Amino acid sequence: MSAPVCLITGTTSGIGRETAQALAADGYQLVMACRDEIRAGELRRALIEESGNEAIDVLRCDLSSLASVRRAVAEFRSRHDRLDLLINNAGTMTTRFQRSADGLELTLAANYLGPWLLTRLLLDPLLAAAPARIVTVASAVHLRGSIDPTTLRTEQGRGYSGLAAYARSKLGNVMATLSQAEKLEGTGITANCLHPGVVSTNITGDTNALLRLGMKLISPLILSEARGAATSLHLARDPSLSGTSGCYFDEHQAIAEPAETARDRGEREALWVWSSRFCDLPPAWPDTARRKNT
């Protein structure tokens, strides 16, 4: 059999880089979906040299742009007919209100809606590889998040808080994961999400002095990037999790309870329907006629 295929977003730094490095060493056919093709290309060359694995490719994808996500999926599917492992790793946080190319608050667009659409459009190659896994990097900060789909198109950024926007986007990740697990039951595809721990990354672009100071103050509590990647790799590779789906894991690889909003099926479905309509897709997913049992 050919090596399993993994698509991972956001590998040019932080826990994404550590995760990609481990999977390259494992022999995966690795597709790194990144916004910065130059840095991703440099990483590709480094990983090939380190691992001896030449099946490493770069796919340009700006998750804040729905058009970019669609182009990336089309390009992936022109190269691969299966996807064994999807890791939604990329994340960002802004310090001021910005809109995405599609008119949505930027953090929500990049952290939630882009990965939601990417996952949905990759259903066919995931089904072709089943049993397959979807792993999404969320955050414990989702416990502080709130999300109201009815206001997302019209918000103007008054009283904007970058941390609140980040928490909202991560709540969306957890809600999406639990919805995916329900909708994919019986297909052989599992969906789980995780909190990686507090890890020193450049998620804010290192442009905010207050945030840099805060990270310095809590530095004794900060995990290394390799330690931060541990739970992602656990969910991606551990054979004991082959049938586990719809769970939120903490940085110790233990199942934890997600926010009450995420556990509310009605709240999740409202967000799912809104996301489908925003992306001009039908809410039903997947078509039950296409399901395959493992």
C-alpha positions, 0 to 999 in steps of 0.5 A: 500500500502507498503511504498515507496522505496527510494535509496539514495547515499552518506548518511554517512555525510553531506546533504546526512545524513540529507536527509536520516534522514528526509526520514527515519522519513517519513517512506520510505523504505530507501536503503542507497548506500554507499562506507563505509559499516561500517559507513553506518551500524552505521547510519542505526542503529542510524536512526532505533533508532531515527525514529522507522523505521526498513525498512532501509538497506545498499547497498555497492556501489562505484560510481567510479567503473562501476562494483560496480554500476552494482553489487549494482543494481543487489543486489537492484533488488534482494530485491526490484521490485520498486523504487519510489525515486532515490536521486543521492546525493554522491559527491567527489572532489580530489586535484590531478589527479587520475584515476578510476578503469575504467581509467577515471578521478576520480571526473568525474567517481564518480560524473557523470558517476557512477550516470548516470549508476546507474540511467540508470540501475534502469529504470525498478524499476522506471517504476514499481513505476511510478509516480517516481522521480529522484533527483540529487544533482548538484552545481552552480559551474557547471556554470563554467564547460566545458566538451568535451567527445572526450578528456575524455579517453585520458587526462593525468592530466597536469595542473589539477585543482580539482575545474575545475574537480568538476565543469565539473562533476557537469555540467555533472549531470545537462546535464544528468538530462535534457537528462533524463527528455526528454527521460523519458517524458510520463513514469511518471518518473520525473528528476530534479537537484539542487544546495544545497547551500554552505554547510560545508561537508567533500567532499574533505576528509578535506585533503587540507589545502588551501581548509580548509582555504577557507572554514573558510574564507567564513564560515559566508556564509555557510549553515548548513547541514540541510539547505543544504538538504532542496532543495533535500527534496523539490524535493523529497517530494513536491506534487506540483512538481509531474509533474515538470521535467527537471529543475535545482533548486537553494538553495531557492527551485526556478527554476534557469537557468542552464549553456548554455552548459546544455541547448544545446541539441546537447551537451547533446546528445553527452555526452549521446552517449559517456556515453552509449558507455563507459558503453557498452550500447545502446544510446536509453533509454528507449525502447519506447515499455516499456513506461507507461503513468500515 
